[in-house]
Amino acid sequence: MLHLESGKDRQENHRAVVLVGIVLLLLITACGDITSKETEAERVARIREQLLVDSAQDAQLRLGQFISASKDSIEADHLVNDYYSNGGEWAWVGTDTSRLFDNATNMASFLEKRAEVMGFSPKAFFTEDIRQHIDHLRRLDFDSAGISPTGILAQLEWNLSRAFIRYALGQRFGFVEPHKAFNHLDKRPEGGHRIVYDIDLEQPDSDFVAKALINAQEGHPVDFLQSLEPTDALYRQMAQMLTTDTTTNGRKRLLCNMERRRWRHKQKPSEGQRHVFVNIAAQQLWAIHPDSVLTMRICCGAWRTKTPLLTSNIRLIQVNPEWNIPGSILRNEVSRHGGDSAYFARNRYFIIRRSTGDTIPAKNVSPEQLRSGAYRVAQHSGRGNSLGRLIFRFPNQFDVYLHDTNSRGTFKAERRTVSHGCVRVQKPFELACFLIPDADEWLLDRIRLSIDMKPESQSGRNYLKEHAKDGTPIRLINSTSVTPNVPLEIDYYTLYPNPETGEWETWPDRYEYDKQILRRLKPYIP
């Protein structure tokens, strides 16, 4: 409980003493007036209502003092404090104590039950304090509370609103804001932090708190909170698993992945729509269709170059791509080999002057020039290219993509966090077939022939027979559009049902994102 010493506070306490004296006098009078038609309970209720009216102004002052002294770091609490600081109407404490008692008691009971289901502590929703303050107010017992009537009224209003908004905001949008949790972890050499979470989520608008508290004012707070419960089937299954899992690690994993299911993606595939789901923690890709699932291993970003989490749409399959080496790799890895023709020849790299587009011999370009930004370096397409033979492009701010690789042995490793951020796929041709299901055999054979696979149609076999003798690589196709675009989700779950088998599986917290979620859930966990 907060106790503040100031001139205003002493003045308020003096007024509170006067109010209490009046209350006691009225109570004594009530007890002695045996001829009155009012019962003692009715008289106490009337006196209590009058106390609420007489204490309103001082209670508002006290609430302002509570807010000024608050050190809460929870976003929901900040929003509540802003609401009252900007003159928001009181939602709970008014002149009708019967409604106040019912709403407060019902909400405390609801939050206690729901906290247990969620694996949270009821203390996170102030339920014990709310019950105690209601009891003191019901009995007009302020001496044992160690605080003035105005203080109890202010504390009750504040706790009810904070508990209400904590739960409402958390269940509707998440108790953890992932953009804040993950996008300030990895420092960039050039300054700032790397963005690693770029999924567009539903977010509360600026009026969410005010709109929510209107429901409390109208007397339907529990109904409103129930309307915000996650309806996601996986969330509900995890919540059920939480009731039987007694292990510390298992419960922590469940809490983290339940939180992820509270984050509502703006972009998600429609019912029955084919889509691609990449789970970085699982190091797996699933290409999902209602009647089939294609699964494959992936290699993803290393610790310092984490694969960003995002949603997008796959639009293009490119065949035999050149690799334009990103600026960070050019500066940090390639530039030191400036002037070394053998290195550039061995890796099939070539150098282009940006201003003219001319190809410049490697021996003529120094490390300093490569770091200057005046040149770009690319790798010839075909065999040996780091992107492999197929690349799957989708809009994103990171210039990352799904692609084949020339280092296929890496897929055998247990830990496959090895890339600069892109996702290497184990079965690129099978993924291409999934993305263009209506492709005829000649289109598929043009892709096969262009990446040195055997054709399967008669047209393909005839073409290979006619052109194989000249010894030059067959390049029948450069790219093909994915129409309609196929939704892509690159996400991170350490607990998830395998889309192919339906069995729940767990994976290591490779990027320590669970650790970040748990740190921010700490105020809510027992």
C-alpha positions in Angstrom: 0.0 0.0 0.0 1.3 3.5 -0.9 1.7 6.2 1.8 2.6 9.6 0.7 3.6 12.6 2.9 2.9 16.0 1.5 1.0 19.1 2.4 -1.9 18.0 0.1 -1.8 14.6 1.6 -2.0 15.9 5.1 -4.9 18.1 4.1 -6.6 15.1 2.5 -6.1 12.9 5.5 -7.6 15.7 7.7 -10.7 15.7 5.5 -10.7 11.9 5.7 -10.7 12.0 9.5 -13.6 14.4 9.4 -15.5 12.1 7.1 -14.8 9.0 9.2 -16.0 11.0 12.3 -19.2 11.8 10.4 -19.6 8.2 9.5 -19.2 7.0 13.1 -21.6 9.6 14.4 -24.2 8.6 11.9 -23.7 5.0 12.7 -24.1 5.7 16.4 -27.3 7.6 15.6 -28.5 4.8 13.4 -28.0 2.2 16.1 -29.9 4.3 18.7 -32.8 5.2 16.5 -35.0 2.2 17.2 -38.1 3.9 16.0 -36.8 4.4 12.4 -38.3 2.3 9.6 -34.8 1.8 8.2 -32.9 -1.3 9.3 -29.3 -0.9 10.5 -28.0 -2.5 7.2 -30.0 0.0 5.2 -28.7 2.9 7.2 -25.1 1.7 6.8 -25.7 1.4 3.1 -27.0 4.9 2.9 -24.1 6.3 4.8 -21.7 4.4 2.6 -23.3 5.9 -0.5 -23.0 9.3 1.0 -19.3 8.6 1.8 -18.7 7.8 -1.8 -20.2 11.1 -2.9 -18.4 13.2 -0.3 -15.0 11.5 -0.9 -15.1 11.7 -4.7 -12.9 14.7 -5.2 -10.2 13.7 -2.6 -10.2 10.1 -4.0 -9.4 11.5 -7.4 -6.5 13.5 -5.9 -5.2 10.4 -4.2 -5.4 8.3 -7.4 -3.3 11.0 -9.1 -0.7 10.6 -6.3 -0.7 6.8 -6.7 -0.1 7.2 -10.5 2.7 9.7 -10.0 4.5 7.4 -7.6 4.0 4.3 -9.7 7.0 2.5 -11.0 5.1 -0.2 -13.0 6.9 -1.3 -16.2 3.9 -3.2 -17.7 2.5 -1.6 -20.8 -1.1 -2.2 -19.7 -0.5 -0.2 -16.5 1.0 2.7 -18.5 -2.2 2.8 -20.6 -4.4 2.8 -17.5 -2.3 5.6 -15.9 -2.5 7.7 -19.1 -6.3 7.2 -19.2 -6.8 8.6 -15.7 -4.1 11.3 -16.1 -6.0 12.5 -19.2 -9.2 12.9 -17.3 -10.8 9.5 -18.0 -14.0 8.8 -16.1 -13.9 6.4 -13.2 -15.1 3.0 -14.3 -15.8 1.2 -11.0 -16.2 3.5 -8.0 -19.3 5.6 -8.2 -22.3 6.2 -6.1 -23.8 2.7 -6.4 -21.9 0.5 -3.9 -24.0 -2.5 -4.8 -22.9 -2.5 -8.4 -19.3 -1.9 -7.3 -19.3 -4.8 -4.9 -20.9 -7.2 -7.5 -18.5 -6.1 -10.3 -15.4 -6.2 -8.2 -16.2 -9.6 -6.5 -17.2 -11.2 -9.8 -14.1 -10.0 -11.6 -11.8 -11.1 -8.8 -13.4 -14.6 -8.9 -13.1 -14.7 -12.7 -9.5 -13.6 -12.7 -8.5 -16.1 -10.0 -9.9 -19.0 -12.0 -8.5 -17.8 -15.3 -5.1 -17.1 -13.9 -4.8 -20.8 -12.8 -5.8 -22.0 -16.3 -3.2 -19.7 -17.9 -0.4 -20.7 -15.5 -0.4 -17.2 -14.0 -0.6 -15.9 -10.4 -3.8 -14.2 -9.2 -1.5 -11.6 -7.6 -0.7 -10.3 -11.1 -4.4 -9.2 -11.2 -4.5 -7.8 -7.6 -7.3 -10.1 -6.7 -6.5 -10.3 -3.0 -6.1 -6.6 -2.6 -9.4 -6.0 -4.4 -11.2 -8.4 -2.1 -9.7 -6.8 1.0 -10.6 -3.3 -0.1 -14.2 -4.4 -0.9 -14.4 -5.9 2.6 -13.1 -2.7 4.3 -15.5 -0.6 2.3 -18.4 -3.0 2.9 -17.9 -2.8 6.7 -16.7 0.8 6.8 -13.6 -0.5 8.4 -10.7 1.9 7.6 -8.6 1.8 10.8 -7.5 -1.8 10.2 -6.6 -1.0 6.6 -4.1 1.6 7.7 -5.3 4.0 5.0 -8.0 6.6 4.6 -11.4 6.0 3.0 -10.3 8.1 0.0 -7.1 6.0 -0.3 -9.1 2.8 -0.3 -11.5 4.1 -3.0 -8.6 5.3 -5.2 -6.6 2.1 -4.7 -9.7 0.0 -5.5 -10.5 2.0 -8.7 -6.8 1.8 -9.8 -6.4 -1.9 -9.1 -9.6 -2.9 -10.7 -8.7 -1.0 -13.9 -5.2 -2.3 -14.0 -6.3 -5.9 -13.5 -9.1 -5.5 -16.1 -6.8 -4.0 -18.7 -3.9 -6.3 -18.0 -6.2 -9.3 -18.7 -8.0 -7.7 -21.6 -4.9 -6.5 -23.4 -3.0 -9.7 -22.7 -5.6 -12.2 -23.9 -6.6 -10.1 -26.9 -3.1 -9.0 -28.1 -0.6 -10.8 -26.0 1.1 -10.0 -22.6 4.4 -9.6 -24.5 5.0 -7.3 -27.4 7.3 -9.3 -29.7 8.6 -6.4 -31.7 9.9 -4.8 -28.5 11.1 -8.2 -27.0 13.1 -9.3 -30.0 14.2 -6.3 -32.1 16.6 -4.9 -29.5 18.7 -7.9 -28.9 21.3 -8.0 -31.7 23.5 -5.0 -32.2 24.6 -4.2 -35.8 28.2 -3.4 -36.5 27.2 -0.2 -38.2 25.0 0.8 -35.2 21.5 0.2 -34.0 19.9 -3.2 -33.7 18.9 -5.9 -36.2 15.2 -6.4 -36.8 14.5 -10.1 -36.4 10.7 -10.0 -35.9 8.7 -8.5 -38.7 5.3 -10.2 -38.5 2.4 -7.7 -38.8 0.1 -8.3 -35.8 -3.2 -7.0 -34.7 -2.6 -4.2 -32.2 -4.8 -2.2 -29.8 -5.8 1.2 -31.1 -5.4 4.3 -29.0 -9.0 4.1 -27.7 -8.8 0.5 -26.6 -8.5 1.3 -22.8 -11.4 3.8 -22.9 -13.6 1.4 -25.0 -12.8 -1.5 -22.6 -13.5 0.5 -19.5 -16.9 1.6 -20.9 -17.9 -2.1 -20.4 -17.0 -1.8 -16.7 -19.0 1.4 -16.4 -22.0 -0.4 -17.9 -21.7 -3.3 -15.5 -20.5 -6.0 -17.9 -16.7 -6.4 -17.2 -16.6 -10.2 -16.9 -18.7 -10.6 -20.1 -16.2 -8.3 -21.9 -13.2 -10.3 -20.7 -14.7 -13.5 -21.8 -15.3 -12.1 -25.3 -11.5 -11.6 -25.6 -10.5 -15.2 -24.8 -8.3 -16.7 -27.6 -10.4 -19.0 -29.7 -7.3 -20.6 -31.3 -7.5 -24.4 -31.2 -3.8 -24.8 -30.5 -3.9 -22.3 -27.7 -6.7 -24.3 -26.1 -4.8 -27.5 -26.5 -1.7 -26.0 -24.8 -3.9 -24.7 -22.0 -5.2 -28.2 -21.4 -1.7 -29.6 -21.5 -0.7 -27.1 -18.8 -3.2 -28.7 -16.4 -1.3 -31.9 -16.4 2.3 -30.9 -17.0 4.1 -30.6 -13.6 7.6 -30.2 -14.9 9.3 -26.8 -14.6 10.7 -26.8 -18.1 7.5 -28.2 -19.6 5.4 -25.5 -18.1 7.8 -22.8 -19.1 7.7 -24.0 -22.7 3.9 -24.1 -22.6 3.7 -20.6 -21.3 6.0 -19.3 -24.0 4.1 -21.0 -26.9 0.7 -20.1 -25.5 1.9 -16.5 -25.5 2.9 -16.9 -29.2 -0.7 -18.1 -30.0 -2.1 -14.9 -28.5 -0.2 -12.8 -31.1 -2.8 -12.6 -33.9 -1.2 -12.4 -37.4 -2.9 -10.0 -39.8 -1.8 -12.2 -42.7 -2.8 -15.9 -42.4 -3.9 -18.4 -45.0 -7.6 -18.9 -45.5 -9.3 -22.2 -44.8 -8.0 -24.9 -47.2 -5.4 -22.6 -48.8 -2.0 -24.1 -49.6 0.8 -22.4 -47.7 4.4 -22.8 -46.5 5.2 -22.9 -42.8 8.9 -22.6 -41.7 9.6 -23.2 -38.0 13.1 -21.9 -37.2 13.3 -23.7 -33.8 12.4 -27.0 -35.5 14.7 -26.3 -38.5 11.9 -27.7 -40.6 9.7 -26.5 -43.5 6.2 -27.8 -44.1 4.4 -27.1 -47.4 0.8 -27.7 -46.4 -2.2 -28.6 -48.5 -5.5 -29.9 -47.0 -4.9 -33.4 -48.4 -1.1 -33.6 -48.2 2.0 -32.2 -46.4 5.5 -31.9 -47.9 8.1 -31.8 -45.2 11.9 -31.1 -45.4 14.8 -30.0 -43.4 16.1 -26.4 -43.6 19.3 -24.6 -42.7 18.7 -21.2 -41.2 20.5 -18.2 -39.8 23.4 -18.5 -37.4 23.3 -16.8 -33.9 24.7 -13.5 -35.2 22.7 -13.5 -38.4 19.4 -14.9 -37.3 16.7 -15.6 -39.9 14.0 -12.9 -39.4 10.5 -14.0 -38.5 8.0 -12.8 -41.0 5.0 -13.4 -43.1 4.8 -12.8 -46.9 3.7 -14.4 -50.2 6.0 -16.5 -52.5 5.7 -14.9 -55.9 8.5 -16.2 -58.0 10.7 -19.3 -58.6 14.0 -18.3 -60.2 16.1 -20.9 -61.9 20.0 -20.9 -61.8 20.2 -17.5 -60.0 23.3 -15.4 -59.8 24.1 -14.5 -56.2 24.5 -10.8 -55.5 26.6 -10.9 -52.4 24.9 -8.7 -49.6 26.9 -5.7 -48.5 27.4 -7.0 -45.0 29.0 -10.2 -46.3 31.0 -8.2 -48.9 32.4 -5.9 -46.2 33.0 -8.5 -43.5 34.1 -11.6 -45.4 34.9 -11.0 -49.1 36.6 -7.6 -49.1 39.8 -8.8 -47.3 40.5 -11.0 -50.4 40.6 -7.9 -52.7 43.3 -8.3 -55.3 43.4 -12.1 -54.9 42.4 -13.4 -58.4 42.7 -17.0 -57.3 40.1 -16.6 -54.5 37.6 -14.9 -56.9 38.1 -17.6 -59.6 37.8 -20.4 -57.1 34.5 -19.1 -55.8 33.3 -18.0 -59.3 32.9 -14.4 -58.0 33.1 -11.4 -60.3 33.3 -7.7 -59.6 31.2 -4.9 -61.1 31.8 -1.2 -60.9 28.4 0.2 -59.8 28.8 3.5 -61.7 29.4 2.0 -65.1 28.2 -1.7 -64.8 31.6 -2.8 -66.1 33.2 -6.1 -64.9 36.6 -5.3 -63.3 39.4 -7.9 -62.9 39.8 -9.0 -59.3 43.5 -8.2 -59.3 42.7 -4.5 -59.9 40.4 -4.0 -56.9 41.8 -3.6 -53.4 40.1 -4.5 -50.1 39.6 -0.8 -49.4 37.8 -0.3 -52.7 35.6 -3.3 -52.1 34.6 -1.8 -48.7 33.9 1.6 -50.3 30.5 0.7 -51.7 31.6 1.6 -55.3 31.7 -2.1 -56.3 29.4 -5.1 -56.0 30.4 -8.7 -56.1 28.3 -11.5 -57.6 28.7 -15.2 -58.1 28.1 -16.9 -61.4 24.9 -19.1 -61.7 24.8 -22.8 -62.1 26.7 -25.5 -60.3 28.7 -24.3 -57.3 26.5 -21.3 -56.7 25.8 -20.7 -53.1 22.1 -20.3 -53.8 22.0 -23.6 -55.6 19.9 -24.0 -58.6 16.5 -22.8 -57.4 15.4 -19.8 -55.4 12.0 -18.8 -54.1 11.4 -15.1 -53.8 8.9 -13.2 -51.7 8.7 -9.5 -50.7 10.5 -8.6 -47.5 12.7 -5.9 -46.1 15.7 -8.2 -45.4 16.5 -9.5 -48.9 16.2 -13.0 -47.6 14.6 -16.0 -49.5 14.2 -19.7 -49.6 16.8 -21.3 -51.8 18.7 -24.5 -52.8 22.3 -24.8 -51.7 25.6 -26.3 -53.0 26.4 -27.5 -49.5 23.9 -30.3 -49.2 25.8 -32.2 -46.5 24.7 -29.6 -44.0 21.2 -31.0 -43.9 22.6 -34.1 -42.2 23.7 -32.0 -39.1 21.5 -31.8 -36.0 22.1 -28.1 -35.6 21.6 -26.3 -38.9 21.9 -22.6 -37.9 24.6 -21.8 -40.4 23.4 -19.2 -42.9 23.5 -15.5 -43.1 19.8 -15.3 -42.7 18.3 -17.0 -45.7 16.6 -20.4 -45.5 18.2 -23.2 -47.4 15.7 -26.0 -48.3 16.4 -29.7 -48.6 14.0 -30.5 -51.4 13.9 -27.5 -53.7 12.4 -29.1 -56.8 9.7 -30.8 -54.7 8.9 -27.4 -53.2 8.7 -25.9 -56.7 6.2 -28.5 -57.7 4.1 -27.7 -54.6 4.1 -24.0 -55.5 3.0 -24.5 -59.1 0.6 -27.5 -58.9 -1.1 -26.8 -62.2 2.2 -26.9 -64.2 2.3 -29.2 -67.1 5.0 -31.8 -67.6 6.9 -29.8 -70.2 7.2 -26.8 -67.8 8.4 -29.1 -65.0 10.9 -30.7 -67.5 12.2 -27.4 -68.6 13.0 -26.8 -64.9 14.5 -30.3 -64.5 16.7 -29.9 -67.6 17.9 -26.4 -66.5 19.1 -27.8 -63.2 20.7 -31.0 -64.6 17.9 -33.3 -63.6 16.6 -36.1 -65.8 13.3 -35.2 -67.7 10.2 -37.3 -67.1 8.0 -36.4 -70.1 8.5 -37.6 -73.7 9.0 -34.0 -74.8 11.7 -33.6 -72.3 13.5 -36.8 -73.2 13.4 -35.8 -76.9 14.8 -32.4 -76.2 17.7 -33.9 -74.1 18.5 -36.4 -76.8 18.7 -33.6 -79.4 20.8 -31.2 -77.3 22.9 -33.2 -75.0 25.8 -33.8 -77.5 26.9 -30.2 -77.7 28.1 -30.2 -74.1 26.8 -26.8 -73.2 24.5 -26.4 -70.1 20.8 -26.5 -71.0 19.0 -23.4 -69.9 15.4 -23.5 -70.9 13.8 -21.3 -68.3 15.0 -18.4 -66.1 12.0 -18.1 -63.8 8.3 -18.9 -63.4 5.6 -17.0 -61.5 3.8 -18.5 -58.6 0.2 -17.8 -59.4 -1.7 -17.4 -57.2 0.9 -16.4 -54.7 1.4 -18.9 -51.8 1.4 -17.5 -48.3 4.6 -18.0 -46.3 5.1 -17.9 -42.6 8.6 -18.0 -41.0 8.0 -18.3 -37.3 9.5 -19.8 -34.1 7.8 -22.4 -31.9 9.6 -24.6 -29.4 6.3 -26.6 -29.0 4.0 -27.3 -31.9 2.1 -30.2 -33.5 3.9 -31.6 -36.5 1.7 -30.6 -39.5 2.4 -33.9 -41.2 1.7 -36.3 -38.3 -0.3 -34.2 -35.9 2.0 -35.3 -33.0 3.1 -32.6 -30.6 6.9 -32.1 -30.7 9.4 -30.0 -28.8 12.6 -28.3 -30.0 15.5 -26.4 -28.4 15.3 -22.7 -27.9 18.0 -22.0 -30.5 17.7 -18.2 -30.6 16.7 -17.9 -26.9 13.5 -16.3 -27.7 11.6 -18.3 -25.0 14.1 -16.8 -22.6 13.0 -13.3 -23.7 9.3 -14.1 -23.4 9.7 -15.6 -19.9 11.6 -12.5 -18.8 8.7 -10.3 -19.8 6.1 -12.7 -18.4 7.8 -12.8 -15.0 5.3 -10.3 -13.4 2.5 -12.7 -14.2 4.1 -16.1 -13.3 3.9 -17.5 -9.7 
